[in-house]
């Protein structure tokens, strides 16, 4: 008997032709010949192609500023942006906890920030009312000030 090639699989016995071997679909791959199933891309990764998926490295990592806890993902739309006030310089992040908060006195109004440099200083007359992860800076109240 001839094995289905890597990137293809067959779940049934007694098959007669190479055409009975099915391609691993989006979000899956098969690294070895003779497989009866396809492995799924892990969290933080996705795979958009439908054929020729022969190794785990075919799975693409979610980009910086994004994360995904989904397995077997078939597109980058499963990669969620870090929320405003947070950033991630890592690729392939698997959880929102991989998104780091902007530091004290800093903010980032943009979801999907890719590194700490995207967190700006609040500046004179403004403050961040939370310790970390601010998406906006607040103005000092009347009768109060804050110098740089």
N, C-alpha and C positions, 0 to 999 in steps of 0.2 A: 504494500500500500504506500502511496506517495502522500507525504504531509502537505497540508496547505502551507503556503509560504508565510513568512513574517508579514504582519499587517493584514492578514486574513485569518478567518476561523471557520469552523463548522461544528455545530452542536449535535448533528445527527450521525448515526452509524450507517454504514452501507452506501455511502455516496459513491458515484461512479465517475465524476468528471471534475476537472479543476474549476469549472464554472459553479460547482456546488459550494466552493469556498467563498464566504462573504467577506467583504472589506470591513475593517473596523471603522465605525462611523465617527462623526465629530465627537470630540471629547474622550476618545478611546484610542488605544494602540495595542499591538501585539508584537512583542520583541522576538519571539521564537516561532519557528515553523511548527505545524502540528497542533496549534492551539484550539481548544474548544470554547474559548471565550476571549474577550478583549479586556485588558486592564483599563481603568479609568484614570484620567489626569487627576492629580491631587489638588487639594485646596490651594488657592493662590495661583492656579494655572488654568489654561483653556486650550482647546485645539479646534480650529475651524475647518480643517481639511477633512474630506470624507474618504480619501484613499491614500495608501502609502504611509500610514502611521505605524512605523516599525520600532520606535523606541520612545522611552519616557521623555527624552530631550526634545521630541517633536512638540511636546506641550509647551506653550508659550507662557511666560510669567506675566502676571498683572504688572503694569508699570508702576513707577514711583508715584506716590500720592494716592495709591489705590490698594484695595485688599479684596479677597473673596474667600468665603468659607465653603463655597460649593465645590463638590467633586464631580468630575465628568462634565465640566462646563464646555460648551461648544462655541462660545464667543466671548469677546472682551467686555460685552455688555454686562456680564456677571461680576465684573470687577467694580466695586463700589468706591467712590471717592471718599477720602478722609474728610470729615466734616470741617467746616470753617473753624479756625482756631487750632487746628492740628495739622501735622504733616507726616510724611513717610518718605525717607530717602531709599528705602529698600524696595527691591522688586520681588514679586512672588509673596507678598504679605498675605497672611491667612485669616486675620482677625482685625476688628476695629481697634483692639488693644495694641496692635502694631503701629498705630498712628500716634505719634508723640505730640504732646501739647506744646504750644508756644510758651515761652518762659514768662515769668512775672514781668509785668509792665510792657508786654508785647501782645500783638494781635495779628490775626490773618483773616481777612474777610472772605477769602476765596476757598471754596472746597477743593480738595485735591492738591493742596500745596505739597511740593516735592522735597523741600529741605528747609532747615531752620532759617535760612536767609530770606525766605518768603514771609517770615514773621516780622512785622515792622514795629518800631518803637512807638509807644503811645504819644510821646512828645509833651511839651510844656502845656499846662492847662488841662491835660487829659489824664485819665487813669483807667486801669483795668480793675473792675470790681471783683474779679475772681482770680485766684492764685495762678491758674494755668488754663490754657485753652480758650482764650478770649477771641471772639470774632469781631468785636468792636471795642473802641475805647470810649469812655464816657467823659463829658465835660465836667470840670470841677463846678460845684454848686456856687451860686451867688454868694459872695463874701468869703470864698476860699480860693486858694491858688496852689499850683504845683509847678515848681521850676524844673528844668531839665535835670 
